[in-house]
Amino acid sequence: MHGSIEFLKAVIDSIASQLAVIDSQGNIVYVNKSWCNFGTGSGQKKSSIEWDSINYLTVCDGSSGDDGFGADVAQGIRDLIKGETNEFQIEYPCHTPTEKRWFIMRCTPFDLDDERFIVIVHQDVSQRKLAEEAVERLARFDSLTDIHNRRAFDEHLEASWSEAIEGQLSLNLAMMDLDYFKRLNDFYGHQAGDDCLVQVAGLLKTLADKHGFFCARYGGEEFAMIWVGKPISSTLAECEAFLQGLYGLQIPQSYPANASYLTASIGLVELTPSKDITIEDAFRQADALLYQAKQEGRNKVVHCVLSEIHKPVKTTKITPIA
Ligand SMILES: Nc1nc2c(ncn2[C@@H]2O[C@H](COP(=O)(O)OP(=O)(O)OP(=O)(O)O)[C@@H](O)[C@H]2O)c(=O)[nH]1
């Protein structure tokens, strides 16, 4: 009984992964129950007899995705048939309108009666991929404000730096810090402070999406922005729009005067990355300008263009709110 065809078929049909066997021409010669059931709801369901009349390689060759997935699979299987490799595997997304799904496809050959067959197994790895996505998100996004965190910012800055060097483009970096935020926390409470940070981040993200710059919560009540290939005249206008938008949120602030609104200060630097300037130089300069904005009364952008010799060549102050 245990060695009977019925027994082996029942075993293979009980496997949750989708399994098919093709011959050396690519014709499907066997599919298990999961393979037949796969695709329910997307119009792909076929009986095992219908599958038996399909050439898997032809299907792969004819699949018209931009990602080249079908061509990669066909090539991988042909290499197995020719004996050039012993295993082929590929991971791929297969989302439905309502569900994110990923599969891993593993193909292994076996020989019987001088003929080569390939076993194709599709395994659902959605749970693992979703967990990986969640971990990746936790590592790169700030849990309070749901915008990028400092780690993501550092990575993005490095990538932007390389992009600017390669393309000989300018890079703008801004550091923004909320004004007298300790006073707001002390007066209205930490929860109110948290709510403000969420509102501020939301505003910043909206502007970042609209104007195409990158923003992150750098830490505490400090945020950072990056632009590549944009002149400082534009980035300055976008910083100014943020300050105006922030004031427009009318977040109550207890200091410097009662019944005032929360404001922020920004240090903005434009530079052209080269071997003579480091990322640390850019940070130092943006920080120095932010400090200057605080010293000069807050609620303003202080900006400069960093020359090749690391000196500010122009400094202008913007006070956006009357
Ligand atoms: N509610 C809340 N407060 C935070 C968070 N992170 C940092 N802060 C607070 O932000 C405040 C920053 O205070 P300071 O560095 O003294 O600066 P400031 O009061 O904003 O003053 P200036 O920067 O000089 O305008 C501190 O009270 C921190 O506790 C947070 O996640 N939530």
The ligand as an ORCA input file, in Angstrom:
! r2SCAN-3c Opt
* xyz 0 1
  N       7.240     65.500     22.956
  C       8.448     65.184     22.506
  N       9.486     65.976     22.795
  C      10.704     65.662     22.311
  C      10.923     64.535     21.528
  N      12.240     64.488     21.184
  C      12.818     65.564     21.741
  N      11.895     66.298     22.427
  C      12.069     67.480     23.236
  O      12.531     68.575     22.447
  C      13.098     69.525     23.334
  C      14.283     70.195     22.705
  O      14.700     71.196     23.552
  P      15.997     72.045     23.313
  O      17.077     71.226     22.669
  O      16.345     72.699     24.631
  O      15.608     73.114     22.262
  P      14.361     74.075     22.142
  O      13.584     74.201     23.403
  O      13.585     73.655     20.946
  O      15.026     75.471     21.887
  P      15.744     76.019     20.584
  O      16.128     74.826     19.753
  O      16.924     76.745     21.077
  O      14.762     76.895     19.914
  C      13.445     68.787     24.640
  O      12.580     69.205     25.660
  C      13.162     67.329     24.285
  O      12.664     66.595     25.399
  C       9.807     63.686     21.246
  O       9.893     62.647     20.568
  N       8.595     64.056     21.742
*
